[in-house]
Amino acid sequence: MNWLSRSAQFWHTVRYLRPVQVYGRAWHRLHRPRVDARAAPSPSRRAGDWQGCDRAASMLGPMRFRFLNEEHTLRLDDWNSDALPKLWLYNLHYFDDLNADGAAERVQWHRAMISRWIAANPPGHGNGWEPYCLSLRIVNWIKWQCSERRATNGNAQRAMLDSLATQARYLRGRLERHLLGNHLWANLKALLFAGAFFEGAEAARWREAALREFRRELGEQILADGGHFERSPMYHAILLEDLLDLVQLAQRFPGAFGEHDVALWRDNALRMLRWLAVMTHPDGGIAFFNDAALGIAPTLAQLSAYAARLGVAVPPASAAPVQRLPDSGYVRLQNARAVVIADVGEIGPDYLPGHAHADTLSFELSVDGRRVLVNAGTSCYDSGPERLWQRGTAAHNTVEVDGQDSSEVWSSFRVARRARPLAIDTGASSGGIWLTAAHDGYRRLPGRPLHRRRWDLREDGLLVEDTVEGDHDSAIARFRVAPGFEVDEQALREEDGARIRWSAEGARRTQVASGFYHPEFGLSRSCSVIEATLLRAGMPMSTLLRWQD
């Protein structure tokens, strides 16, 4: 890419940013809050012990951990090691295991780990003092303190409380307003926790300041259809757990929050549960749109159980054949045997597309409770070819025109020009239910191509019709088949003998290629990809998948 193209790419990226993201980045880079290591205020009285959401254990021994499908044994000086992946180290600093399944059995490990962290991570230095790490750790330490397994040794208890207060004070001066979105949300949640957990005027100031900002973020980040505005089912589930945590925080510390705020949290949690049900496959896991992977956020079942324990009424899953999330831009089509989840919306908020993929008009398919067609998923955040490919159009079940991405994803979390959806409609016919949509993401190319797609879901199959209008050299529709299927030029076959026949009419050529599927961070599995090249501009190509008993 020459300097002119790079300049255009940069311009189409930064022109959407809010001013605070521009000057806030410089401020965040240059400013460091003063470390305030005064003794912590006294903890507030609480009503009952913390009862959290289910979470898998990550601490395998006194110094051994498993994060992101990687296991490492920690040495005393490894907290900021260059030899370990950055995201793995971030997870180490979160301290999620304090509140994971079976944590009571690891309480001695936890006490020792907290003491080691305090000794090895002086205030303001290293990964652990970055705002997002601070935010998650503050919450986890406070949850741990609000349980029967909290520290009992007097000196260790005082050191932990003093460190907690120091971390909250430091975070107060490091809010990630230059990033906004889920990062700022996490910062504010941590200050709400610290403001409720401690007594006194200082804690009240943390709580009141965070509450004012959180009200605004809640109104902006949670859309009218209940979806999180970054359009990632994984982050949506993370923030839903956050809201449920705040509902419980109000229960544990009566009087810390007003009835209006608590009612607002409960109402939004209810709408977010409904949204997540639409975006969950019959196997209980989320659909992979934008940055999404299994094993990071709680599942719908886990969140529903958590909500029920808090007295939040869990809505029953809808049986409606067509379920549309108009603000988020997702549509679910379903019948007795199959579920289609399709992306027909914006890639995310214009000023915050960091977790967006070039997946417009992509979809996933489950048949008889089993995933059949899948997007490639997300296994890493590190900048490089793999991250770029996973965000690109070719990693999704949609059409790639002239080898270009429908939205110009670049670096780890950047997007320049982006696709806009149009002509979205749904309906029913004698044969089943249908969805149509188009997008203009390729209009920037010579010939100004426009991709149109129609899904027809019938009792015995799914018909996908693609048309690319406008001049172009090539247009390839890809359909990534979940691992476990043997795929040839006629059918998808499972080990139990079940099969789904497929064909593509109006294609110049078809082939079954080798590909990869990333259902979790740090995990890659081989799979097959059906590739069908459209014949010519304006001529529809129909891809049929027909399941048989």
DARACOR-V327458 format. One record per backbone hydrogen bond with DSSP energy under -0.5 kcal/mol. NH is the residue of the N-H (numbers start at 0). CO is the residue of the C=O. E is the energy in kcal/mol with one decimal. If there is no record, write none. Layout:
BEGIN
nh=NH co=CO e=E
nh=NH co=CO e=E
END
This chain:
BEGIN
nh=5 co=1 e=-2.5
nh=6 co=2 e=-2.3
nh=7 co=3 e=-2.2
nh=8 co=4 e=-2.7
nh=9 co=5 e=-2.6
nh=10 co=6 e=-2.5
nh=11 co=7 e=-2.7
nh=12 co=8 e=-0.7
nh=12 co=9 e=-0.7
nh=13 co=9 e=-2.7
nh=14 co=10 e=-2.0
nh=15 co=12 e=-0.8
nh=16 co=13 e=-1.5
nh=20 co=17 e=-1.4
nh=21 co=17 e=-0.9
nh=21 co=18 e=-0.9
nh=22 co=18 e=-2.4
nh=23 co=18 e=-0.5
nh=23 co=19 e=-1.3
nh=24 co=20 e=-0.5
nh=25 co=21 e=-1.2
nh=26 co=22 e=-2.4
nh=27 co=23 e=-2.9
nh=28 co=24 e=-1.9
nh=29 co=25 e=-2.0
nh=30 co=26 e=-3.1
nh=36 co=34 e=-0.7
nh=43 co=196 e=-3.9
nh=46 co=251 e=-2.9
nh=47 co=45 e=-0.7
nh=49 co=145 e=-3.7
nh=59 co=57 e=-0.7
nh=59 co=63 e=-2.3
nh=60 co=63 e=-1.4
nh=63 co=60 e=-0.7
nh=64 co=71 e=-2.5
nh=65 co=57 e=-2.7
nh=66 co=69 e=-2.3
nh=69 co=66 e=-2.2
nh=71 co=64 e=-2.1
nh=73 co=62 e=-3.9
nh=73 co=71 e=-0.6
nh=77 co=74 e=-1.9
nh=80 co=77 e=-1.6
nh=83 co=80 e=-0.8
nh=88 co=84 e=-2.3
nh=89 co=85 e=-2.3
nh=90 co=86 e=-2.0
nh=91 co=87 e=-1.7
nh=92 co=88 e=-1.9
nh=93 co=89 e=-1.0
nh=93 co=90 e=-0.6
nh=94 co=90 e=-0.8
nh=94 co=91 e=-0.6
nh=95 co=90 e=-0.5
nh=97 co=94 e=-1.3
nh=98 co=95 e=-1.7
nh=99 co=96 e=-1.4
nh=100 co=54 e=-3.4
nh=102 co=99 e=-1.7
nh=104 co=101 e=-1.3
nh=105 co=102 e=-1.8
nh=106 co=103 e=-0.9
nh=109 co=105 e=-2.4
nh=110 co=106 e=-2.3
nh=111 co=107 e=-2.1
nh=112 co=108 e=-2.6
nh=113 co=109 e=-2.6
nh=114 co=110 e=-2.0
nh=115 co=111 e=-2.4
nh=116 co=112 e=-2.6
nh=117 co=113 e=-2.3
nh=118 co=114 e=-2.0
nh=119 co=115 e=-2.4
nh=120 co=116 e=-1.5
nh=124 co=121 e=-1.8
nh=128 co=125 e=-1.5
nh=129 co=126 e=-2.0
nh=133 co=129 e=-2.8
nh=134 co=130 e=-2.5
nh=135 co=131 e=-2.2
nh=136 co=132 e=-2.4
nh=137 co=133 e=-2.7
nh=138 co=134 e=-1.7
nh=139 co=135 e=-2.2
nh=140 co=136 e=-3.1
nh=141 co=137 e=-2.1
nh=142 co=138 e=-2.6
nh=143 co=139 e=-2.1
nh=144 co=140 e=-2.2
nh=145 co=141 e=-1.7
nh=146 co=143 e=-1.1
nh=149 co=146 e=-1.3
nh=156 co=152 e=-2.8
nh=157 co=153 e=-2.3
nh=158 co=154 e=-2.4
nh=159 co=155 e=-2.2
nh=160 co=156 e=-2.4
nh=161 co=157 e=-2.6
nh=162 co=158 e=-2.2
nh=163 co=159 e=-2.6
nh=164 co=160 e=-2.2
nh=165 co=161 e=-2.1
nh=166 co=162 e=-2.8
nh=167 co=163 e=-2.4
nh=168 co=164 e=-2.4
nh=169 co=165 e=-2.3
nh=170 co=166 e=-2.7
nh=171 co=167 e=-2.1
nh=172 co=168 e=-0.8
nh=172 co=169 e=-0.9
nh=173 co=170 e=-2.3
nh=176 co=174 e=-2.0
nh=178 co=175 e=-1.0
nh=179 co=175 e=-2.8
nh=182 co=179 e=-1.2
nh=183 co=179 e=-1.0
nh=184 co=180 e=-2.1
nh=185 co=181 e=-2.0
nh=186 co=182 e=-2.2
nh=187 co=183 e=-2.4
nh=188 co=184 e=-2.4
nh=189 co=185 e=-2.1
nh=190 co=186 e=-1.7
nh=191 co=187 e=-2.1
nh=192 co=188 e=-2.3
nh=193 co=189 e=-2.6
nh=194 co=190 e=-2.6
nh=195 co=191 e=-1.5
nh=196 co=192 e=-2.5
nh=197 co=193 e=-2.0
nh=198 co=41 e=-2.9
nh=203 co=199 e=-1.8
nh=204 co=200 e=-2.0
nh=205 co=201 e=-1.9
nh=206 co=202 e=-2.5
nh=207 co=203 e=-2.7
nh=208 co=204 e=-2.3
nh=209 co=205 e=-2.4
nh=210 co=206 e=-2.3
nh=211 co=207 e=-1.8
nh=212 co=208 e=-1.6
nh=213 co=209 e=-2.8
nh=214 co=210 e=-2.1
nh=215 co=211 e=-1.2
nh=216 co=212 e=-2.5
nh=217 co=213 e=-2.9
nh=218 co=214 e=-1.8
nh=219 co=215 e=-1.6
nh=220 co=216 e=-3.5
nh=221 co=217 e=-1.7
nh=222 co=220 e=-0.7
nh=222 co=226 e=-3.2
nh=225 co=222 e=-2.0
nh=228 co=220 e=-2.6
nh=230 co=227 e=-2.1
nh=232 co=230 e=-0.6
nh=232 co=288 e=-0.5
nh=235 co=231 e=-2.6
nh=236 co=232 e=-1.9
nh=237 co=233 e=-1.8
nh=238 co=234 e=-2.6
nh=239 co=235 e=-2.1
nh=240 co=236 e=-2.1
nh=241 co=237 e=-1.7
nh=242 co=238 e=-2.2
nh=243 co=239 e=-2.1
nh=244 co=240 e=-2.5
nh=245 co=241 e=-2.0
nh=246 co=242 e=-2.0
nh=247 co=243 e=-2.2
nh=248 co=244 e=-2.7
nh=249 co=245 e=-2.2
nh=250 co=246 e=-1.2
nh=251 co=247 e=-2.6
nh=252 co=248 e=-1.9
nh=255 co=252 e=-2.0
nh=261 co=257 e=-2.0
nh=262 co=258 e=-2.6
nh=263 co=259 e=-2.0
nh=264 co=260 e=-2.3
nh=265 co=261 e=-2.4
nh=266 co=262 e=-2.4
nh=267 co=263 e=-2.4
nh=268 co=264 e=-2.4
nh=269 co=265 e=-2.0
nh=270 co=266 e=-1.9
nh=271 co=267 e=-2.4
nh=272 co=268 e=-2.0
nh=273 co=269 e=-1.8
nh=274 co=270 e=-2.1
nh=275 co=271 e=-2.5
nh=276 co=272 e=-1.8
nh=277 co=273 e=-1.4
nh=278 co=274 e=-1.4
nh=279 co=276 e=-0.9
nh=280 co=284 e=-2.9
nh=283 co=280 e=-2.2
nh=286 co=278 e=-2.0
nh=288 co=286 e=-1.2
nh=290 co=354 e=-2.4
nh=291 co=289 e=-0.6
nh=293 co=518 e=-3.3
nh=295 co=292 e=-0.6
nh=299 co=283 e=-0.6
nh=302 co=298 e=-2.6
nh=303 co=299 e=-2.6
nh=304 co=300 e=-2.2
nh=305 co=301 e=-2.1
nh=306 co=302 e=-2.7
nh=307 co=303 e=-2.4
nh=308 co=304 e=-1.8
nh=309 co=305 e=-1.1
nh=309 co=306 e=-0.6
nh=310 co=307 e=-1.3
nh=311 co=306 e=-2.7
nh=312 co=310 e=-0.7
nh=314 co=312 e=-0.6
nh=322 co=331 e=-2.7
nh=324 co=329 e=-3.2
nh=325 co=323 e=-0.7
nh=328 co=324 e=-2.8
nh=329 co=324 e=-1.3
nh=330 co=341 e=-2.0
nh=331 co=322 e=-3.0
nh=332 co=339 e=-2.7
nh=333 co=320 e=-2.2
nh=334 co=337 e=-2.3
nh=338 co=365 e=-2.3
nh=339 co=332 e=-3.2
nh=340 co=363 e=-2.2
nh=341 co=330 e=-2.8
nh=342 co=361 e=-2.8
nh=343 co=328 e=-3.0
nh=343 co=341 e=-0.7
nh=344 co=328 e=-0.5
nh=348 co=228 e=-0.6
nh=351 co=348 e=-1.9
nh=355 co=352 e=-2.0
nh=357 co=390 e=-3.4
nh=358 co=356 e=-1.8
nh=360 co=342 e=-2.3
nh=361 co=358 e=-2.1
nh=363 co=340 e=-2.1
nh=364 co=372 e=-1.9
nh=365 co=338 e=-2.5
nh=366 co=369 e=-2.7
nh=367 co=336 e=-3.5
nh=369 co=366 e=-1.7
nh=371 co=364 e=-3.4
nh=372 co=364 e=-1.5
nh=373 co=479 e=-2.5
nh=375 co=394 e=-2.6
nh=377 co=291 e=-0.7
nh=377 co=517 e=-0.9
nh=387 co=383 e=-2.2
nh=388 co=384 e=-2.5
nh=389 co=385 e=-2.5
nh=390 co=386 e=-1.4
nh=391 co=387 e=-0.8
nh=391 co=388 e=-0.9
nh=394 co=391 e=-1.2
nh=395 co=392 e=-2.0
nh=397 co=395 e=-2.0
nh=399 co=475 e=-2.7
nh=400 co=398 e=-0.5
nh=400 co=403 e=-0.6
nh=401 co=399 e=-0.5
nh=401 co=473 e=-2.8
nh=403 co=400 e=-2.3
nh=407 co=416 e=-3.3
nh=408 co=406 e=-2.1
nh=409 co=413 e=-2.4
nh=413 co=409 e=-1.8
nh=415 co=407 e=-2.5
nh=421 co=437 e=-2.4
nh=424 co=435 e=-2.2
nh=426 co=433 e=-1.9
nh=428 co=431 e=-3.3
nh=431 co=428 e=-0.9
nh=432 co=456 e=-2.1
nh=433 co=426 e=-2.7
nh=434 co=454 e=-2.1
nh=435 co=424 e=-2.8
nh=436 co=452 e=-2.1
nh=437 co=421 e=-2.2
nh=438 co=450 e=-1.8
nh=439 co=419 e=-1.7
nh=442 co=439 e=-2.0
nh=444 co=441 e=-2.0
nh=447 co=444 e=-2.3
nh=448 co=441 e=-0.7
nh=449 co=468 e=-2.1
nh=450 co=438 e=-1.2
nh=451 co=449 e=-0.5
nh=451 co=466 e=-3.2
nh=452 co=436 e=-2.8
nh=453 co=464 e=-2.1
nh=454 co=434 e=-3.0
nh=455 co=462 e=-2.6
nh=456 co=432 e=-2.8
nh=456 co=454 e=-0.5
nh=457 co=455 e=-0.6
nh=457 co=460 e=-3.3
nh=458 co=430 e=-0.5
nh=460 co=457 e=-0.6
nh=461 co=544 e=-2.7
nh=462 co=455 e=-2.6
nh=463 co=461 e=-0.5
nh=463 co=542 e=-3.0
nh=464 co=453 e=-2.8
nh=464 co=462 e=-0.5
nh=465 co=463 e=-0.5
nh=465 co=540 e=-2.8
nh=466 co=451 e=-2.4
nh=468 co=449 e=-2.6
nh=468 co=466 e=-0.6
nh=470 co=446 e=-0.6
nh=475 co=399 e=-2.5
nh=476 co=474 e=-0.5
nh=476 co=531 e=-2.9
nh=477 co=397 e=-1.9
nh=478 co=529 e=-2.2
nh=480 co=478 e=-0.5
nh=480 co=527 e=-2.8
nh=481 co=371 e=-2.9
nh=484 co=481 e=-1.0
nh=485 co=492 e=-3.3
nh=486 co=484 e=-0.6
nh=487 co=490 e=-2.2
nh=491 co=499 e=-2.7
nh=492 co=485 e=-2.9
nh=492 co=490 e=-0.5
nh=493 co=497 e=-2.8
nh=496 co=493 e=-1.6
nh=499 co=491 e=-2.4
nh=500 co=545 e=-2.4
nh=501 co=489 e=-2.8
nh=502 co=543 e=-1.6
nh=504 co=541 e=-2.7
nh=506 co=503 e=-0.7
nh=507 co=532 e=-3.2
nh=508 co=532 e=-0.8
nh=510 co=530 e=-2.0
nh=512 co=510 e=-0.6
nh=512 co=528 e=-3.2
nh=514 co=526 e=-3.0
nh=516 co=524 e=-2.7
nh=517 co=375 e=-3.4
nh=520 co=293 e=-0.5
nh=521 co=378 e=-1.9
nh=522 co=519 e=-1.7
nh=524 co=516 e=-2.7
nh=526 co=514 e=-2.0
nh=527 co=480 e=-0.6
nh=528 co=512 e=-2.8
nh=529 co=478 e=-2.6
nh=530 co=510 e=-3.0
nh=530 co=528 e=-0.5
nh=531 co=476 e=-2.7
nh=532 co=508 e=-2.6
nh=533 co=474 e=-2.7
nh=533 co=531 e=-0.5
nh=534 co=505 e=-1.3
nh=537 co=467 e=-2.3
nh=538 co=535 e=-1.7
nh=539 co=537 e=-0.6
nh=540 co=465 e=-2.8
nh=541 co=504 e=-2.6
nh=542 co=463 e=-3.3
nh=542 co=540 e=-0.6
nh=543 co=502 e=-2.7
nh=543 co=541 e=-0.6
nh=544 co=461 e=-2.7
nh=545 co=500 e=-2.9
nh=546 co=459 e=-1.3
nh=546 co=544 e=-0.5
nh=547 co=498 e=-1.4
END
